[in-house]
Amino acid sequence: MKSLRNQIIFIVLVLIAWQAAYQMEVFPKLMFPSVGDIFHSLVKGFAKDGLGSMTLYSMSLILRGLAIGIVLAFVLSGLSIISRTVYSIYNMLVSMCDLIPGVALIPLAILWMGIGEGTIILIVVHSILWPMSRSIMDGFHAVPRIYIESGENMGLNRVSMITGIYIPAAFPYILSGIRTGWARAWRGLISAEMIFGTTSSGAGIGWFIFMRRTYVDIAGVFAALLVIIAIGIVVEYGIFSMIERMTIRKWGVSR
């Protein structure tokens, strides 16, 4: 509760400072809207401009991309533990591909797959696959040898070793990888939507930001940014923190 109180106080102070800067005209009012203008644009965005449907569309895309990326990360990282050859090759791929920003792949993705949902999902998968694979492999290699020997003595096969020994022991690394991958995927999704706009199935938050910028509606841009921040807070504190409390903190791995 003390932590929550401090966070609320900080947010209130930021809003007060923001409004004071607006009143004092520290920045041009056209480029620096007031707190009231941003709130009004937020309400208007959901009521008239379709911000709600665009948010849901973006969430549907990222959920599909995350599902594919997480499955691929587990499968490929698991194979890297089973085979040293696979590990040497996949570790090299992770080291190379993790350096490539998702935005840099957009031109190629458009040429290969066209302007559609597949391109955005590809960017999301790219954004989560490599950092999560790195975390999973690091976690697997950090598993104490005694755990592995215990599994071998119990007669576990390779698949059972991964599901029964490696994944539970490396879960803090896995959760950290999902967190990092989610953040990168979310940024990649918004960037992709801002670059080529809509698809045949709809438009997302990135397109909303692009259109607000085109109309010089800076308050609308900040309103969309607030939605992005709110989603991040919900995911971090409502999902990841809950999983952390129910797993690694309950197990005594983390405080």
Beta strands, then each sheet from edge to edge (+ up, - down):
end
